Amino acid sequence: MVDFGGQGQPIVLLHGLMGRARTWWSVAQWLTRHGKVLGFDARGHGRGPRGGPWTTERFVADAAELVRPLGEPAVLIGHSMGGLHALALAATHPELVRAVVVEDMAPDQRGRTVDAWRGYFESWPVPFQSLAHVREFFGDTGNYFAECVVERADGYHLMADLEDLYEIAGEWGRRAYWSFVDRIACPLLVIEAEHTAMPPGQQAELAARVPGGRHLIVTGAGHVVHDTAPDEYRTAVEEFLAEAL
């Protein structure tokens, strides 16, 4: 668990695929005004536990084990994979969750495969020669990916194992998660990137299926909205928290 600081209402940050808790550092700097901000490395990521099963239920059980000792319901803020886990945790453990923010994740990606991802990931110039090389290669999301690599003797490598990531994402192509969505009773904000890779219309439907749910498309943003459109992301989250807390 990473304690980013702050006092009061627990706010738990759930990172995306191949990420880790510290990818949230820039967001945590202003979130501490709204509560005690915590993050953790999911299974198979960062310094989190290794080994499957690589199922949504396993990830949610891990998250519940960390949230439960906080002693009160937490606000969950999840990006991509973390957004899915936040939704599922709110559905299956409503006593642990006060509100949810989902950033650019759709509940039904059935039929998609990881084949396209394999080609993209395997095209990366790994090992990267330096952190500056990482930042240059990834552009707007360079700071994000700089947190996701570890130095070895020959340079910088992704901390997560690609084969594990393929298995995690592979489940998304086989399952629909609307049954979780339909059980959510807490306040929900869905932030969609204008340049999302998610199936069209689903994020709006996600918000519409939760009573009082809100949906926002952030103009110009890429998948990591909190990095590619940080000001718009902050405004949306702070306005939501002001009403939800």
C-alpha positions in Angstrom: 0.0 0.0 0.0 1.3 3.5 -0.9 0.2 6.3 1.5 0.2 9.5 -0.5 -0.9 11.5 2.5 -4.0 13.5 3.5 -6.5 13.1 6.3 -10.1 11.9 6.7 -12.2 10.0 4.1 -10.1 7.2 2.5 -9.7 7.6 -1.2 -8.2 4.5 -2.9 -6.6 4.6 -6.3 -6.7 1.6 -8.6 -4.2 1.7 -11.5 -4.6 0.3 -15.1 -3.1 -2.6 -16.8 0.8 -2.7 -16.7 0.7 0.3 -14.2 1.3 0.5 -10.5 0.1 2.7 -7.6 2.8 5.4 -8.2 1.4 6.2 -11.6 -1.1 8.2 -9.6 1.4 10.5 -8.0 0.4 13.7 -9.8 -3.3 13.1 -9.1 -2.6 12.3 -5.5 -1.0 15.7 -4.9 -4.3 17.5 -5.2 -6.5 14.6 -4.0 -5.0 14.9 -0.5 -7.2 18.0 0.0 -10.2 15.7 -0.1 -9.1 12.8 2.1 -6.5 10.2 2.9 -5.2 9.0 -0.4 -3.9 5.4 -0.8 -2.9 3.3 -3.7 -1.6 -0.3 -4.1 0.0 -2.4 -6.8 -2.4 -4.9 -8.2 -1.5 -8.6 -8.4 1.2 -9.1 -11.1 2.0 -5.4 -11.2 4.7 -3.2 -9.6 5.6 -4.8 -6.3 2.3 -6.5 -5.9 1.9 -10.3 -5.4 2.8 -12.6 -8.3 0.8 -15.5 -9.5 -2.8 -15.9 -10.6 -5.5 -16.8 -11.0 -5.8 -13.8 -13.4 -9.5 -13.2 -12.9 -11.5 -10.1 -12.0 -12.8 -11.9 -8.9 -9.2 -12.4 -7.6 -8.3 -8.8 -8.2 -11.4 -7.7 -6.4 -10.7 -10.0 -3.5 -7.2 -8.5 -3.2 -8.7 -5.0 -3.2 -11.3 -5.8 -0.6 -8.6 -7.2 1.7 -6.8 -3.8 1.6 -9.9 -1.6 1.8 -11.7 -3.5 4.7 -9.1 -2.6 7.4 -9.6 1.2 6.7 -12.6 1.1 8.9 -15.0 3.0 6.7 -16.2 3.0 3.1 -13.7 4.3 0.6 -14.0 6.4 -2.5 -12.5 4.3 -5.3 -10.9 6.0 -8.3 -9.9 3.5 -11.0 -8.3 3.9 -14.4 -9.0 1.3 -17.1 -8.5 -2.1 -15.5 -8.7 -0.3 -12.1 -12.0 1.1 -13.1 -13.4 -2.4 -13.8 -12.1 -3.6 -10.4 -13.7 -0.5 -8.7 -17.0 -1.3 -10.3 -16.8 -5.0 -9.3 -15.8 -4.1 -5.7 -18.7 -1.7 -5.4 -21.1 -4.3 -6.7 -19.9 -7.2 -4.5 -18.9 -5.3 -1.3 -21.1 -2.3 -1.2 -20.3 -1.8 2.5 -16.7 -1.0 1.5 -17.4 1.6 -1.1 -18.8 5.2 -0.8 -18.4 6.4 -4.4 -16.6 5.3 -7.6 -14.8 7.2 -10.4 -14.2 5.1 -13.5 -11.7 6.4 -16.1 -12.0 5.1 -19.6 -13.2 1.5 -19.2 -16.1 -0.3 -20.9 -17.9 -3.3 -19.3 -18.3 -5.4 -22.5 -15.3 -6.0 -24.8 -16.3 -9.5 -25.8 -14.8 -10.6 -29.1 -11.6 -8.5 -28.8 -8.3 -10.4 -28.5 -4.9 -9.4 -27.3 -3.3 -10.1 -30.7 -3.1 -6.4 -31.7 -1.6 -5.6 -28.2 1.1 -8.2 -28.7 2.4 -6.6 -31.8 2.4 -3.2 -30.2 4.0 -4.2 -27.0 6.7 -6.3 -28.8 7.6 -3.3 -31.0 8.8 -1.3 -28.0 12.6 -0.6 -27.9 13.1 -2.7 -24.8 15.3 -2.4 -22.9 14.9 1.4 -22.8 18.3 3.1 -22.4 17.1 5.6 -19.7 14.0 7.0 -18.1 14.4 10.0 -20.5 14.2 7.4 -23.3 10.9 6.0 -21.8 9.4 9.5 -21.6 10.4 10.4 -25.1 9.0 7.2 -26.6 5.6 7.4 -24.9 5.1 11.2 -25.3 2.1 12.5 -23.3 2.0 9.3 -21.2 5.8 9.2 -20.7 5.6 10.0 -17.0 3.1 7.2 -16.5 5.3 4.6 -18.2 8.4 5.9 -16.4 6.8 4.6 -13.2 6.1 1.2 -14.8 9.7 0.2 -15.5 12.6 -1.1 -13.5 16.3 -0.8 -14.1 18.3 -3.9 -14.9 21.9 -4.3 -16.0 21.1 -3.7 -19.7 18.5 -0.9 -19.2 14.9 -0.4 -18.2 12.2 -3.1 -18.5 8.5 -3.2 -17.8 7.9 -4.4 -14.2 4.9 -6.5 -15.1 5.3 -9.7 -17.1 3.7 -9.4 -20.6 2.4 -12.9 -20.6 0.5 -12.2 -17.3 -0.9 -9.0 -18.9 -2.1 -10.9 -21.9 -4.0 -13.3 -19.7 -5.6 -10.5 -17.7 -6.8 -8.7 -20.7 -7.8 -11.9 -22.4 -10.6 -12.3 -19.9 -12.1 -9.0 -20.9 -12.5 -10.4 -24.4 -14.5 -13.3 -23.1 -16.8 -11.7 -20.5 -19.4 -9.0 -20.1 -19.5 -7.2 -16.8 -22.9 -5.6 -16.9 -24.1 -7.8 -14.0 -21.7 -5.9 -11.8 -22.8 -2.5 -13.1 -26.5 -3.3 -12.4 -25.7 -4.0 -8.7 -24.0 -0.6 -8.0 -25.9 1.7 -5.6 -23.3 4.3 -4.8 -22.5 7.6 -6.6 -20.7 7.0 -9.9 -18.7 9.2 -12.3 -17.5 7.8 -15.6 -14.8 9.8 -17.4 -14.3 8.9 -21.0 -11.5 9.9 -23.2 -12.4 11.5 -26.6 -9.8 9.3 -28.2 -10.9 6.1 -26.3 -10.3 2.7 -27.6 -13.3 1.3 -25.8 -16.5 0.2 -27.7 -18.6 3.3 -28.5 -21.5 4.2 -26.3 -20.7 1.8 -23.5 -19.4 4.3 -21.0 -22.5 6.5 -21.4 -24.6 3.4 -20.9 -22.5 2.4 -17.9 -23.3 5.7 -16.2 -27.0 5.6 -17.2 -27.5 2.2 -15.7 -26.5 3.4 -12.2 -29.0 5.6 -10.5 -27.6 9.2 -10.5 -24.6 8.1 -12.5 -22.7 10.7 -14.5 -20.8 10.5 -17.7 -18.3 13.0 -19.2 -16.3 12.9 -22.4 -13.0 14.8 -22.1 -12.2 16.6 -25.4 -8.7 15.9 -26.7 -7.9 13.3 -24.0 -6.3 9.9 -24.7 -6.8 6.7 -22.7 -4.9 8.0 -19.6 -7.1 11.0 -19.1 -5.5 12.1 -15.9 -2.2 12.5 -17.8 -3.4 13.7 -21.2 -6.0 16.2 -19.9 -5.1 16.7 -16.3 -6.9 20.0 -15.7 -10.2 18.7 -17.1 -9.8 15.5 -15.1 -9.2 17.3 -11.9 -12.2 19.6 -12.3 -14.5 16.7 -13.0 -13.3 14.6 -10.0 -13.3 17.5 -7.6 -16.8 18.5 -8.5 -18.0 14.9 -8.1 -16.2 14.6 -4.7 -17.7 17.8 -3.5 -21.2 16.3 -3.9 -20.5 12.7 -3.1 -18.5 13.1 0.1 
